[in-house]
Amino acid sequence: MNIKSLLLGSVAAMAAVSGAQAADAIVAAEPEPVEYVKVCDAFGKGYFYIPGTETCLKLSGYVRTQLSFKADGYGINGKGDYDAASKATFNVEAKSDTEFGALTGYINVELKDTGDVNLDGAWINVAGFDVGYFYNWWDDGINGDGMSLGSSRTLQNAIRYTYDGGGFTAGAAVEELVTTNASSNDDIGLSGKLGYAVGGVSAWVIASYDFDADEAAFKGKFSADVGPGTFQLAGVYADDPSYYWSTAEWTIAGSYSVKATDKLTITPAVQYFSDYGFTPGHEAWQTSLTAGYQLTEGLRTLASVKYFDEDGPNNDQWTGFLRLQRDF
């Protein structure tokens, strides 16, 4: 057999094998069905179904940058007047229908330019109950900026029930109060709230008891739509300092938020303190002016200036900030 015959035979054999393979049907795997994200309108705007489940998810948050002013209030040596800071929040809500009504889980995370990542809330809501880590009722203030109407520590683990009867609401909460008191590691607080709302008018009162301090504190707020804006009045009273209130024996604050245009809101506010620092006869007061402007959808700016004065020499101070915030 010469080389020519060998090559022709090899080509014929390969053609026969190729022909046999070409005769076989080529079976391609069917593509997996694509499951597009579906809008969930059962709980309002912004929700979508988690693929393959009946749970609706909503993502939100903001990105904020702010320039603040406070004479000798910033810096390592306390001699800086200005401070620029940025932060972001990311919020997740998961909702689904159950035999107990809507079941909701909340996760709020705060990220700062210092590198700190803080859990700003994580709780479950179902059948009127909130259980987990969330802000208490004392965190609710009035329109404007800088009015002092509660503790600086309003985020804690708690269990709370709120009854909503339409215009009438009532609630009770048991809260873990984390304090710096070295003699106690088991501080518990008990709070109750009554509220009513009709039309553009609403009012509520809170009574809270700090078992470690053995002291009670009371807070009330009134709000009404008046003319082109909203008038709000709030007050706090306590015999002695507690976790909930430790600023003064009593205080009263008011604000009027005016919708000057579709995009511009201006809010003046004023507050008076009696027995400031729980020192008999010691008084203090403060006033602020806040202006917010909606630049475009999702982007707004806020500017505020505040003046504070208490009894004694050189106890007055100006503070303020300019903020730009992108909401989503």
Phi, psi and omega in degrees: 000122179277175185295324180297315179297321180297318181293317179297322178293322179294319179295318179297320180294317180295323179294322179295316179296316180297320179297322179294319180291323181292334180287337179288140178288138178268116183258113179264140179295135179292138181293145176294139179297133180280126181256099182286152177292131181254142178290137176249111182256010182289336185240013180111190184283151172092358182264149173217154181285136168291124185309132178084005182226172174257017180267134180259137185240143175226131178247136179206177178157196176203160171240127187227139170232142189214140173248119183249151178234133174199119184301124180052039183250355185227169178093164182296321181265007178068028182244006180270142181261338186235152178211126175258134182213149177227150176204168179218152173234150178225122185241139178234131173238132177237122184233146174206155178276137177224176177293347177262005186103198181292130175255123186234138171240135182240138172226122178238127181236137180243130179239131183244160180290351175280353183097353180286136173239117186242139171281117185256017178148137176202105184207166180245138176235128176200137175052038178088353181263138168246127181226124179139218187246106185207169181282139180276178184295337181290350179284346182278119180245212179243168178299154184104193182223143169088000178282135185263110183224021179186184178284157174283353181245087183246009180247117180204168174286136184199167168233131188219142175237134179233125175263127180246107180257033185090256178282333183259135176228149177212144182205162177218147183218142170246124190233141173275117184259106180277115183238174177260012180287111184292341182275355182216133177243003186230057181278127181238143176238150178233128182230147174227149183219138173234136181213159179211141179218136176211126183060230180264017181241135176214155178205149174207160176227147178234138171235127183229145180232126178262110185290330179288314178282344182058044183223150177249156176219148185229143182216142178220155180214139177233136180222138180211139173283117182230120179059227183276005185215195181236125177263134179226142180224134181217153179211157180224143176220141174201143178290319183215165183296149174210181178302321186283328185205125182217025186263314184201165179297317174207157179212156175221138183221148179217153178211158176223110182265115186254127174275087185294318175220183178298336184247341186251128176236129181240131185226105168274148180213153180214149182214142178237139178242134173251138185054053182300136185068017183057033174258117184305132178081355182271125184241159176204158176208160178209156178217151181216158174227123183238137178231125178242139182226127178274101183294315177197177181298123179088354182228123181219161178233152180218132178233139182215143173227137184224141175240129180236139179214134174229164181304140178115159181287144175057034179252023176253154184204141173257135174223165178183174177202160173232125189234142171236128187222133176252112180265147175213000000 
